[in-house]
């Protein structure tokens, strides 16, 4: 009798069905898409910007008299500098967040740094190094004040006691009256500046098509020294159409309104500096859509949305 040897048969793992394979591919694609969406989310963008300083802004925080940073200040003697008249540097005390953008501010005709000193601690406490300066003489004209603003920026970034706190690639200028005209002159001469803000500015030159610096022009409806019709409005209208620019006309204000603490000036100046010196798009909400007329704003014009 013949015996047959039964050999074990090889077991093959079951093949996945086509529907299961398709399900897996779809799940993988969805996961990849989820990662991409996460990377593009506002929170991820915020983390990606190394220049953001301070907590997420609110309307209350941009209107507050002080921001989240404790500040210190140091005096700079006119005898220790050349090209301008000395001044006061205001800066965040902590270095935990690294370096900060910086802005230099010039006073107006016949005025001293004390006339714009309120902006120093107010902006510094929001995360900037701020240098309010005196000029070589109180009778300096805008072109001279423009050169002095640049000399002060060079001192701040190269020789000052706080130079290691300043990011020399992120600088701006501000000024009142002839100092405001000087801020336009400075921006014209140094196109690498990230922001310029003339406050009720005065200048015999009314056209600025050469500017490449994002510029916020602030005028006052009651200004009889530098009326908006012959100064701030022509300044703004002459700026290139491709430039990030804005025009803020204060309601019930005079030429000298920038010489004392003013919430509207501070709110929009801070937002402008944050948006263009720090590239902090969290502040775009205060600039775009265009702010409407209010008890403190007679008119606001601007290019929105702003480029990144």
Secondary structure, 3 states (H helix, E strand, C coil): CCCCCCCCCCCCCCCCCHHHHHHHHHHHHHHHHHHHHHHHCHHHHHHHCCCCCCCCCCHHHHHCCCCCCCEEEEEECHHHCCCCCCEEEEEECCCCCCCEEEEEEECCCCCCHHHHCHHHHHHHCCCEEEEEECCCCCCCCHHHHHHHHHHHHHHHHHCCCCHHHEEEEEEEEEEECHHHHHHHHHHHHCCCCCEEEEECCCCCCCCCCCCCCCEEEEEECCCCCCCCCCCHHHHHHHCCCCCCEEEEEECCCCCCHHHCCCHHHHHHHHHHHHHHHCCCHHHHHHCCCCCCCCCCEEEEEECCCCCC
